[in-house]
Amino acid sequence: MVGAPDVVKPSEKVEDYSPHVNGNPVFTISDEIGCPDTAFSMASVNSNGELKSPDQSEKKITEADAEKQPLSGKEERWWNTLMQVAVPFFIAGCGTIGAGLVLGTVRNWEVFLEVTAIFVLVPSLSGLKGNLDMCLASRLSTQANLGNMESTREVISMVIGNISLVQVQAIVAATVVAFFAITVNAITDRAFNGSYILLLISSAVFTATTTCFVLDFVMVLVIFGSQKFKVNPDNVATPLAASIGDIVSNSVLAVTAQYMFDQIKVSLWQPIALMCVYYSLLPMWIFIVWRNKYTKTVLTTGWTPVISALFISGIGGIVLDQAVDRFTGYEVFQPIVNGIGGNLVCVQSSRLATHLHQTAIPGILPENTRIVEWPWKTLFFGTAAAKVARMLIVLAVFGQIIFMIVADFVYQGFVSIQVAFGITYVICSILQVMVLLYLAYILIHFMWKKKKDPDNAAIPYLTALGDLLGSIFLGLAFVILSIFGLEYGNNVVNSGT
């Protein structure tokens, strides 16, 4: 970067931001990929005309002191962070337990036995709902932390635009994931049923749009409540968005699919009518998003992460489809592992994205920050992200133990967990969380360097990878236990005989 002309490109918009800071006018940069505006003053430009990073304009931070710096603009005590993350985390954990129990119950419904492709839809739709809602929560949390949610008119415009955007993404992405499930089912079962295609598409679209629409309003209320009570929305909104809707998503999908399955035996008009209603509403949602300044750029640039994440989650759905027939209890614990991993990595992702928005401009990393770091520096000690990562790993350990026991008790009627299963389960789930936290650090800084907004692009990849890794690691745990004859539920069978 040589000189100011290289910083402010023709495709970027530079506008006067209003008051002066220390006698220097403040400007904002909005790039064409949809990154939120970044403010800088002329004091941030050095003698060569280059933009200095925020740390250069103040004081240099050594690598050893990096961990002492807060990830948000305000100093945040570690116990405040822990409490703000822990409360919604355990509330959301109840949602993951409920999602697993729902899946364990409905797996014996007629539609799940006849149309096995629905098992491919389960993690994909849960992941899609989580992706869209968490991206919404992360975007609004960043705007709240940047102080851009003070004007009522601007807030209303921001909320309407974002909810409309989620509806567009939900309709399109649910259709794509339904066709993916249909293709997988046709390949595995070597059968092609036209009425089942209508069932899968209508159920997927209805589930995605309905759950997202309801939960988006919940997210908006959570973020406003967080602001009112002086709580960092990055710590609260994303865990709730990640898992509270899992039980709702699985329940709505199961009930809708069973209803449509019963209806197509008589007539196909109901799934066709439902699809016509939602697809006719799509142009209206697109028009609202296109006219909204907060979401217009995301409409044209935010599809790759969402669609890519669907296919990644879809692979996890294939694993689920194959595992439910082989391992007892797999469908109960899979949503818990995936939900907890998604919750925690999205907290870290949202905080890192907010930190970059507050301390750097798109394309330039803060001082002494590298895209690829050693794993122990990002997870335990050595970077600003490590402080929160340690808390999240500790939460994952205690959370997995508690949720595992509670889910087993509710599912079996008593605690049947064996020591071997408990240890193997916890190790695999913690390994998943650690891998996700490390990938989050790399991915978010890489996207920022490439001038892509992590609030829109990172979370879909991370949650989809969480679903895939969680399904695979949990499957490996069940395989390892089965080799030694320690499968889940063995003691229940033996005591029964």
N, C-alpha and C positions, 0 to 999 in steps of 0.2 A: 504494500500500500504506500504510494508516494504522493503526498499532497492531498488536500481536501477534495479535489475533483474525483479521486479514486474512491473516496468514502461515500460521497453522495452521487449515486449513479443517475443517469437520465430516467431510468425506470422507477426511481424512488421519488417520494414526495417530501419536500422539506418545507416546513411551515413554522411561523413564529408561534412560540408556545405560550407567551404572555410575559409574566414578570421576569425581571433580571435577577441573576444571582451574583452577588459580589460585583455588581456593575457589568456583568457579562450577560448578553441575551441568551435565553435558553431556547433550543430548537428541539423538534421531534423528527425522527426518521420512521417512515412506514415503508417497508419493502413490499414487493409484489407477491410474496408468498404467504402473506397473512400474519406475520409476526406483529404482536402488539407494539404500539408506538414506544420508542425508547428516547428518553430525554437526555440531552447533554448540553453543556454550556461551552462557551468559547475558552473557558479556563481549562477544558479538557483537551484542547488542541495545543500540541507542542510547537516549538519554534520552527519545525520543518513543515508545519501545516497538517501533521498527522493526528488522528484521534488517539488520545491516550486511554488505556483501560482505566476503569474507576480506581483501581488500586494505585496506578501510576500517578494520578492526580492528587492522591493523598500520601500514603506511605507504603512502602513495600512490605509484603507479608512473607515471612520465611516459611518454608515447608513445615518446619517444626511447630510453628504457631498457627498453621492453617486450621487445625481442629478446633482452636479456641474461637474462631470466627463464627457468628451465627449464620444459619442458612437463610434467614429472613432479614428484613430491614431492621426489625426491632430485636433487642436482646431477649432471648428466651431461655429461661432456666430449664435445666434438664428435667426436673421433676414436673414442671408445667407441661413440657412436651410429652413426657411419659403419660401423665394423666389425660391430656387432651387426646392422645392416640389410643390409650388403653380402653377408655370408656366406650367410644364407638366401635373399637375393634371387637370387644366382647359382645356388644349388642349385635354387631354384624355376624359374629360367630354363631349366635343363636339362629340367625337366618340360614347359615350354611348347614347347620345341623338339621334344621327343618327341611331344607332342600334335599338333603340326602335321604331323610326319612320319607319324604314324598316320593322320591324316585324309587326307594325300596318298596313302597306300597303299590305304586301304579305299574310297576314292571309286569305284574300279572294281569293287568287289564287286557281286554280282548284286542284293542287296537295296537298295544305294544307287542303282543304275541303274533299278530297277523302282519303288521307293518313294522318290521324291525328297523327300517331306516329312521324311525323317530329317535332311536338312541343316538344316531349321528347328529340329529338336530339339537339334542339336549345341551351338550357343552358349547356348541356353536351359538345357539340363541342366548344362553346364559352369558357367554363371552361377548356376544354382540351387544346385549343390553348393558353389560358392565363397561365395555369400551365406550359406547356412546354417552352413557351417563357420567362416567368418570372423566371423559374429555370435557363434557359440559362443566362438571364440578371443578376440574383443574383450570379451565379458562376463566370461569367466574371467580375462583379463588385468587388467581393471579391479578385480575382486574381489581378485586377488593383490596388486596395487599398493596397495589399500586395507587390506591386512592381514587380510582376512576368510577366508583359507584356511589357518588354523593348526590348527583342530580337525579331526581325522580324520573324525569323524562328520559334521560339516558339509560337509566336502569331498566325501565319498561321496554325501551327499544332493544336493549341487549338481551333481555330475557325472552321476548317474543321471537327475535331472530334466532337465538340459540335453540329454543324449543322447536321451531319450524325446521331448522337444520337437522335436528335429531330425527324428526319425522321423515324427512326425505331420505336420510341415510338408513333409517330402519326399514322403510318399504323396499328400497333397492337392495340392501344387503340381505334382508330376510328372503327375498326372491332368489338371490344368488345362492345362499346357503341351502335353500330348499332344492334347487336343481343339483347342487353338489350331493346332497343326501340321496336324491333320486338316482343319480349316476352310480354312486357307490352301491346302492341297493340292487340296481340292475346288473352290475358286475358280479356282486357276491351271490345273489340269488338266481341270476340268469333268468329273470322274469321282468315283465314290463306291464304294469297295470295303469291304464289311463285315469281311472277314478282315484287311485292312490296318489297320483300326481297332483290332482286338484286338492285332495285332502292335505297333503304335505305343504303345498304353497299357501293355501288359505290359512292353515293353522300357524305356519311360521310368520306370515305377515301380520295376522291378528295379534299373536303373542308379542312380537317385537314392538309394534306400534302402541299397543295398549299399555304394556308395562313401562315403556319408555316415557309415554305421555304422563302417566300418573307419577312416576318416580322423579321426573324432571322437576315438577312443581315441589316435590318434597325436598330435592336438592337446593332449589332456590330459597326455600324457607330456612333450611339448615344454614346456608351461607349468610343470610341476613341475620339469623339468630346468633351466629358466631360473631359477626361484627358487633352486634349490640352488646354481647357479653364479653367482648374483648378477648375472644378465642381465635387462634389462627385457623381459618377455614381449611388450609392445606392439611391440617392434622385431623380434621373432623369429617369433612365432606366426602373425600374419596373412599375411606373405609365403608361408610354407609352406602355410597353409590355402588360399591363393589359387590356387596353381599346381601343387603336387605332385600333386594329384588330377586335374588336367586330362588327363594321359596315361592315368590309370586310368579316368577317366570315359569318354573317347573309345573306349578299348579295350573296356571292358565293354559300352558301347552297341553298338559294331560287332559284337562276337561274339554278344551276345544277340539283336540284330536279325537277323543272318544265320541263327542257329539257329532262331529262331521262323519266319523266312521259309521255311526248309526244312520245318519241321514243319506249317505250315498248308496245305502242298500235299497232305498226307496226312490230317490231322485237326486240329481246333481245340481239342482238350481241354487241351493243355499251356499255351497262353496263358491260357485260362479258369481252369485250376487255379491257376496262379501268381497271377492277380489275386484269386481267392477267398482264398488264403492271406494275402496282404498286407492286403486289406480286412477280413478277420476279425481280424487283429492290431491294427487301428487303434483299436478301443475300449479295448484294454488299454493302449496307449501314452497315450491321452487320459486314462485314469483315473490313471496314474502321474503325469502332468504336472499334473493338477488337484489332486492331493494334495500336491504339492511346493511349498513356499512360495517357492522361487526362480524358478519358471517359471509359476505359476498365472496371473499377470496377463498374461504374454506370450502365453499360449494364447488369450486373448480379445482382445488389443489388437495383436498383432504380425503380423497377416495382411496389412494393406494394403500395407506396403512390399514384402513378399515377392511377393505376387500382381502388384502394379504392376510390379515389377522384371522379372517373367517376361515380361510383354507388351512391355516395352522391349527386353529381350534377344531376344524373338521377332522384333521388327522387324529386329534385327541378323541373325537367322537367315534372314530373307527376302533380305536383301542377300547373305549367303553363298550361298544357294541360286541366286540369279541370277548371281553373280560367278564361281562355280566353272566354269561352262560357257563363260564369255567370256574369262577370264584364266588363263593357265598359271601355276601356283605360288601363286595367291591363297590357296588352302586351307592351304598350308604356313606362310605368314607371318601369317595372320589370328589364330591362337591365340597367337602370340608377341606381337603388338601388344596384343591384348586382355589377355593374361596379365600383361604387364609393367605396363600401365596400372592394372590391378586391384590388383596387388601393392603398388605404390607409394602409391596413394591410400588403401589400407586401412591402411598403416602410419601415415600422417598422420591419418586418421580415428580410429584407435584411440588414438593419443597425445592428440589434442585432446579426445576423450571422457573419457579418464582425467584429463586436466588439469582439466576442468570438474568432474568428480566430486570431485576433491581440493580445489578452491579455491572452489567456489560451490555454491549450492543451486538446485534446479530452479526455473526461472522468473526467475532473477536472474543476469545476466552479470557476470563479474569487472570490476573497475574499469578504465576506459578501453578497454573492449572493445566493438566495434560489430559488428553482424551483417554488414553490407556494407562492405567495405574496398576501397581501390584495389588492383587486381591486383598491382602491383609491391610493395606492402606485405605481401601475403600470400605472395608467391613469392620475393622477393629481399631486401628490407630494410624493417623498420618494425614488425613484430609478432613475438611469440614464435614463431609458426608458421613464419616466414620462414627461420629458421636450418635447420630440418629440411627445408623445401621446397627450399632450394638444394641440399642434399645429394642429395635424391631426383631432382632434375632432372639433376644431374651423373651420377648412377648410371644414369638412363634413357638418356642420350647414349651412355655407354660400353657399357652393357648391350645396347642395340639394335644397335650396330655389331658387337659380338662375336657375339650370338645370330644376327644376320642372316647373317654369314659362315659360322658353323658350320652353320646350317640349310641354307644353299645348298650347302655342301660335302657334307654327308651326303645331301642329296636328289639332287644332280647327279653326285656322285662326284668333283667338282673345283670350284674357286672360279670361278663364272661371273658374279659380280656386276659390273655395269658402274657406272662412276662416277655417271652420271645417275640410275640406279635407286637406288644407295646414298644419295645426297644427298636425293632426293625422299622415300624411305622414312623416313629419319631425321627429316627436318623434319616430316612428317605425324605420326609417332609421338610426337615431343617436344611438338608442339602439342596432341595428345590428353592427354598427361600434365599439361601446364600448365593446361589447361581443367579437368581433373578435380580438381587440387589447389585451384584457386580455388573451384570449386563445393563442394568438401568443407568449406572454411572457412565459407562462407555457410550451407550446409545444416546443419551441426552446431550452429552457434551459434543458428540460427533454431529448430531443434528443441528446444534447451535452453531457449530463451526461452519456447517453448510447452509446457514441462514434458514433453517426450517424450524418452525415453532414446536418445541417439545410438547406443549400442552395439547396440540392436535395430533402429532405424529408418533410420539413415543409410547403412550399408554396402550393403544391397540396392540402393538407388537409385544409389549411386556405381558399384558394379561393373556394374550393368546399363547405366548411361550409358557406362561404359568400353567395354563390348562394342559398344554402338551406335555411339559415336563412333569407336572403333577400326576397325570394319567400314566405316564411311562414309569416313573419312579414308584408309584403305588403298585402298578402291575408287577414290577420287579420284586417288590417286597412280598407280594402274594406268591410269586413264583418261587422265591427263595424259601419261604416258609413251607410251601407245599413239598419241596424237595426233601425236607427233614420231617415231613408229616405233622407240621405244626400249623395247619391252615386255621383261619379264623372260623370259629364255631365248632371245632373238633370236639372240645370238651362238652359242648351242649349235646352233640350227637351221641358221644360215648356215655354221658350220664343218662341219656334217654334210653339207651339200649341196656 
